[in-house]
Amino acid sequence: MTGTVDIETPVLIVGAGPVGLAMAGDLGWRGQACTAVEQTDGSIYQPRQDLVGIRTMEFCRRWGIAADVEASPYPRDYPQDNIYIAGSLAEGWEIGRYPAPAMADQRPPPQSPQRRERCPQNMFDPILRKFAQSFDSVDIRYRHRLTGFENADDGVVATVEKLETGETLRIGARFMVACDGAGSGIRRELDIPMIGNPALTYTTNVIFRHDGFEALHDKRPGYRFIFLGTAGTWATIVAINGRDQWRFSIVRSGDEPGEPSEQAIHAAIRRAVGADFDYEILSVLPWTRRALVAERYRAGSVFLAGDSAHAMSPTGGFGMNTGVGDAVDLCWKVDAALNGWAGDGLLDSYVVERRPVAERAVNEAAGNLGRMLSPGDNAHFLEDTPEGARVRTEVGARFSAAMKREWETLGMHLGYRYEGSPICVADGTPPTPDDPAIYIQTARPGSRAPHVRLADGRSTLDLFGRSFVLLCLGAGAPDPAPVAAAAGRRGMPLEVIRLDEPDAKPAYERRLVLVRPDGHVAWRGDAVPANADAVIDTVRGAR
Ligand SMILES: Cc1cc2nc3c(=O)[nH]c(=O)nc-3n(C[C@H](O)[C@H](O)[C@H](O)COP(=O)(O)OP(=O)(O)OC[C@H]3O[C@@H](n4cnc5c(N)ncnc54)[C@H](O)[C@@H]3O)c2cc1C
């Protein structure tokens, strides 16, 4: 690397969307320093994500910000139903409804201390930003744009433009993380191809404001309305803030690029609502729905995370949640590398573990889109005749059954596992079924460590995060000293926790369970391993 730098940082994060902010926050929480550069001022004009998944909420719990998400201004009493409309809201027919209680009435499932949350990006990003900025070691620079970088095996030198002054900064970093979104300039510069389908649909999102929307029609309120016409599904309306802002999406097929005119947007809103009304358009965002995963997540000292690594249809709410999972997986590994106890393979395990998780989410999201678009053409669909009614009943039943899969996703959010990971020690037990809806807790290596409620009210999940944890379960657990000593020899932080709680042993199934800083199981057994050094070397990526 050549030349002097203006700023030296262990980790440069490019992009402070939700994934860059989660990355900065988790590094700060681990006591690491980092610098994040973001070209905008952080304002969100088009909230995209609004579902904070249950695993992301578990991470928020770890970071101490779950209560902030739960207290976000999204109205807790707003019904979360998904409703399927033939024709328009005012003049058409409700052909199906998936009822879902308001957030205030939703409870965590038995497998978690948390529940998923409705918290749109313009409310969630500021919570992550405040969390990240609570650490003195985290430096977030808004209105700073990465314009170029040199990448070598021992570090990166980035050129960043300070947009307010036009000044150029050179930032030297041991690692750089590209959290620069789906259009990632860093990924393009590294020449990393995206694999998959680059255009599932062309969609235009319109955020409009109207107070009293519910009074425009006779359908009971809900979170999302999906509109079906004679040519199938064509639009959705989402209660983006549960009050006066609505996200209207016009969905066109992957063969219909281009942007609708302002006149066409107004006509489409009129068509969906079925009534004339006054509203204010706050923003318009044409975007392409994709199903893509980067071929590689790493090049030298640069890593891809979030939408820069994968682009998926929002159907299912997996995009940001997958990206936050990337950040959590990468952060503890980067922390280990900077602290000197990572083996050579630890950082490479990031792509081995996270790429299949992205593929799984991308495929499920594309499948959800296919189900949403499944009704197809039907000439009689909007006729006010017995034949029209028969068709609507038939389509409504079929559509309602198909769409359930998008709403019931516990298995997607909690059930991803790091099968075949080089840093997990497989124990030969068969995997639990990988079902998008059903999640069966297991402490099988590679899986998320199970949640068990402890006598003092905490969750087992509250024990994990900062270091490796060796759980010793039950009164008869063997002496863990050899494992602790092996970790000590390698400088790998390890906390030994004895748990003699009635529900913990059945959930974890073994007397010793080694849990990684991200809360996934690395190894388990009923006896101390014959070669504890080998186990420790495997889980820290040194074998
Ligand atoms: C309609 C819609 C609904 C969605 N709903 C959900 C949902 O409910 N749940 C969910 O999990 N996901 C959802 N998603 C997906 C989610 O919005 C994305 O996955 C998520 O925003 C990705 O976060 P990110 O931080 O990786 O990228 P982004 O949010 O795109 O952030 C990238 C950031 O990098 C900055 N940047 C880019 N280049 C540079 C540069 N050169 N220098 C400095 N900064 C730069 C950009 O300004 C931007 O702020 C939805 C998406 C859409 C379109």
Ligand as a Chemical Component Dictionary entry (heavy atoms), coordinates in Angstrom:
data_LIG
# 
_chem_comp.id                   LIG 
_chem_comp.type                 NON-POLYMER 
_chem_comp.pdbx_formal_charge   0 
_chem_comp.three_letter_code    LIG 
# 
loop_
_chem_comp_atom.comp_id 
_chem_comp_atom.atom_id 
_chem_comp_atom.alt_atom_id 
_chem_comp_atom.type_symbol 
_chem_comp_atom.charge 
_chem_comp_atom.model_Cartn_x 
_chem_comp_atom.model_Cartn_y 
_chem_comp_atom.model_Cartn_z 
_chem_comp_atom.pdbx_ordinal 
LIG C1  C1  C 0 -40.225 -2.705 -0.528 1  
LIG C2  C2  C 0 -39.184 -3.387 0.300  2  
LIG C3  C3  C 0 -39.556 -3.931 1.525  3  
LIG C4  C4  C 0 -38.615 -4.592 2.307  4  
LIG N1  N1  N 0 -39.001 -5.138 3.495  5  
LIG C5  C5  C 0 -38.102 -5.815 4.235  6  
LIG C6  C6  C 0 -38.461 -6.348 5.510  7  
LIG O1  O1  O 0 -39.585 -6.190 5.967  8  
LIG N2  N2  N 0 -37.512 -7.028 6.219  9  
LIG C7  C7  C 0 -36.238 -7.192 5.732  10 
LIG O2  O2  O 0 -35.425 -7.851 6.404  11 
LIG N3  N3  N 0 -35.859 -6.663 4.545  12 
LIG C8  C8  C 0 -36.743 -5.978 3.802  13 
LIG N4  N4  N 0 -36.368 -5.411 2.628  14 
LIG C9  C9  C 0 -34.955 -5.489 2.227  15 
LIG C10 C10 C 0 -34.138 -4.459 2.982  16 
LIG O3  O3  O 0 -34.645 -3.167 2.779  17 
LIG C11 C11 C 0 -32.684 -4.541 2.544  18 
LIG O4  O4  O 0 -32.266 -5.886 2.578  19 
LIG C12 C12 C 0 -31.811 -3.716 3.462  20 
LIG O5  O5  O 0 -32.137 -2.349 3.395  21 
LIG C13 C13 C 0 -30.350 -3.901 3.085  22 
LIG O6  O6  O 0 -29.571 -3.189 3.984  23 
LIG P1  P1  P 0 -28.083 -2.819 3.604  24 
LIG O7  O7  O 0 -27.599 -2.014 4.767  25 
LIG O8  O8  O 0 -27.334 -4.019 3.176  26 
LIG O9  O9  O 0 -28.187 -1.917 2.286  27 
LIG P2  P2  P 0 -28.902 -0.516 2.087  28 
LIG O10 O10 O 0 -30.048 -0.349 3.012  29 
LIG O11 O11 O 0 -29.161 -0.392 0.633  30 
LIG O12 O12 O 0 -27.792 0.533  2.527  31 
LIG C14 C14 C 0 -26.636 0.737  1.748  32 
LIG C15 C15 C 0 -26.072 2.096  2.141  33 
LIG O13 O13 O 0 -24.803 2.270  1.515  34 
LIG C16 C16 C 0 -24.680 3.614  1.131  35 
LIG N5  N5  N 0 -23.660 3.689  0.080  36 
LIG C17 C17 C 0 -23.689 3.100  -1.139 37 
LIG N6  N6  N 0 -22.557 3.381  -1.825 38 
LIG C18 C18 C 0 -21.803 4.165  -1.005 39 
LIG C19 C19 C 0 -20.520 4.783  -1.141 40 
LIG N7  N7  N 0 -19.797 4.660  -2.268 41 
LIG N8  N8  N 0 -20.040 5.518  -0.112 42 
LIG C20 C20 C 0 -20.767 5.658  1.043  43 
LIG N9  N9  N 0 -21.993 5.108  1.209  44 
LIG C21 C21 C 0 -22.498 4.360  0.211  45 
LIG C22 C22 C 0 -26.085 3.973  0.653  46 
LIG O14 O14 O 0 -26.297 5.362  0.671  47 
LIG C23 C23 C 0 -26.948 3.236  1.657  48 
LIG O15 O15 O 0 -27.301 4.047  2.755  49 
LIG C24 C24 C 0 -37.277 -4.724 1.845  50 
LIG C25 C25 C 0 -36.908 -4.156 0.612  51 
LIG C26 C26 C 0 -37.847 -3.499 -0.161 52 
LIG C27 C27 C 0 -37.437 -2.917 -1.476 53 
# 
loop_
_chem_comp_bond.comp_id 
_chem_comp_bond.atom_id_1 
_chem_comp_bond.atom_id_2 
_chem_comp_bond.value_order 
_chem_comp_bond.pdbx_ordinal 
LIG C1  C2  SING 1  
LIG C2  C3  SING 2  
LIG C2  C26 DOUB 3  
LIG C3  C4  DOUB 4  
LIG C4  N1  SING 5  
LIG C4  C24 SING 6  
LIG N1  C5  DOUB 7  
LIG C5  C6  SING 8  
LIG C5  C8  SING 9  
LIG C6  O1  DOUB 10 
LIG C6  N2  SING 11 
LIG N2  C7  SING 12 
LIG C7  O2  DOUB 13 
LIG C7  N3  SING 14 
LIG N3  C8  DOUB 15 
LIG C8  N4  SING 16 
LIG N4  C9  SING 17 
LIG N4  C24 SING 18 
LIG C9  C10 SING 19 
LIG C10 O3  SING 20 
LIG C10 C11 SING 21 
LIG C11 O4  SING 22 
LIG C11 C12 SING 23 
LIG C12 O5  SING 24 
LIG C12 C13 SING 25 
LIG C13 O6  SING 26 
LIG O6  P1  SING 27 
LIG P1  O7  DOUB 28 
LIG P1  O8  SING 29 
LIG P1  O9  SING 30 
LIG O9  P2  SING 31 
LIG P2  O10 DOUB 32 
LIG P2  O11 SING 33 
LIG P2  O12 SING 34 
LIG O12 C14 SING 35 
LIG C14 C15 SING 36 
LIG C15 O13 SING 37 
LIG C15 C23 SING 38 
LIG O13 C16 SING 39 
LIG C16 N5  SING 40 
LIG C16 C22 SING 41 
LIG N5  C17 SING 42 
LIG N5  C21 SING 43 
LIG C17 N6  DOUB 44 
LIG N6  C18 SING 45 
LIG C18 C19 SING 46 
LIG C18 C21 DOUB 47 
LIG C19 N7  SING 48 
LIG C19 N8  DOUB 49 
LIG N8  C20 SING 50 
LIG C20 N9  DOUB 51 
LIG N9  C21 SING 52 
LIG C22 O14 SING 53 
LIG C22 C23 SING 54 
LIG C23 O15 SING 55 
LIG C24 C25 DOUB 56 
LIG C25 C26 SING 57 
LIG C26 C27 SING 58 
# 
